[in-house]
Amino acid sequence: MQEMTNPHDRFFKEVFSRPEVAEDFVFHFLPSHVAGLLEPGAFALSKGSFVDGNLKEYFSDLLYQVDFKEGVQGFVYILFEHKSYPAPDIAFQLLRYMTRIWEQASKQPAVSLPVVIPVVLYHGSVKWSVPLNFASLYRAPESLRDGLWDFAYHLCDLSAYADEEIKLGAIAQVALLLLKHVHSPDLAQRLKDIFGLLAAMNQQTALRFLETVLRYLDTAAETVTMDDCQKALEAAFPERGEMFMSRWAEQLVKEHHQEWLAEGLQAGASAVTIRMLTRKLGGLDPATEERVRRLSFEELARLGEDLLDFRDKAALTEWLDRVEKAR
């Protein structure tokens, strides 16, 4: 997978690249007269993106080839908008991307172009207020509108749905609820119920998906600490929560060790460890940050492993006291 700096983009791609998740989403949110034409179990992910490079900060996309029950093939194009407000020219952007899909399809021997069903998934903090059709962009007399080309796209604005209305399979449901509430101040209180949706899943499948979820929360959720995640996991999985978090801690340390090497060992390790501590415990005072910066590389590596067990800043202070006394 191409490296993605936007955490929402990466999370969307990791989750919705699973055909069963995309199919679950499409059959749940598309109108029945459209979804009813599609053949279940026939979603196949097509490679490549059609979003302009300068717009990748705001949009991500996935293209699925689908079978219609009438025996023809087409596409469902899912455009994910991760701005905090809806783009007024989204219909024009979709038209450009759909044209590129048709250009690609026209290189294959065929007598007609495939149907492309455009779907916009939006999780901004402001309710979607942009018209859902291309004709709204025209500035033309009414008498001309009947002769002008138009299309409508399908919208899934997560802010318009109550949590109880988002009833899908476990992975799709968890993903959509996290996208909906990632910036909510009460996300930490919601995590137990959100994690609990995975209780019926196979343990290994749940663990792999939770690594994706925890990475997303670690990089995108400003109101949630790793301690919040651990408490929610232990509440949702009394027998397995600590194990899930331990496995995630191992993965996190491995990833950050690579980051330390890239940033230059000592200075990089200090900076990354302080970021990890901030996510875990909240902001550190300048004196504590300076104590962390004075740690050796080996001490920072140990701290990176131990910090997942810290319940509060006092635990960090005690850890630093022990290390400094042992020198």
Buried (B, 14 or more C-beta within 10 A) or exposed (E): EEEBEBBBBBBBBBBBEBBEBBBBBBBBBBEEEBBEBBBEEBBEEEEEBBBEEEBBEBBBBBBBBBBBEEEEBBBBBBBBBBBEBBBEEBBEBBBEBBEBBEEEBEEEEEEEEBEBBBBBBBBBEEEBEBEBEBBEBEEEEEEEEEEEEEBEBBBBBBEEBEBEEBEBBBBBBBBBBBBBBBBBEEBBEBBBEBBBBBEEBEEEEBBEBBBBBBBBBBBBBEBBBBBBBBBBBBBBBEEBBBBBBEBBBEEBBEEBBEEBEEBEEBEBBBBBBBEBBEBBBEEBEEEBBEBBBEBEEEBBBEBBEBBBBBEEBEBBEEBBEEBEEEE
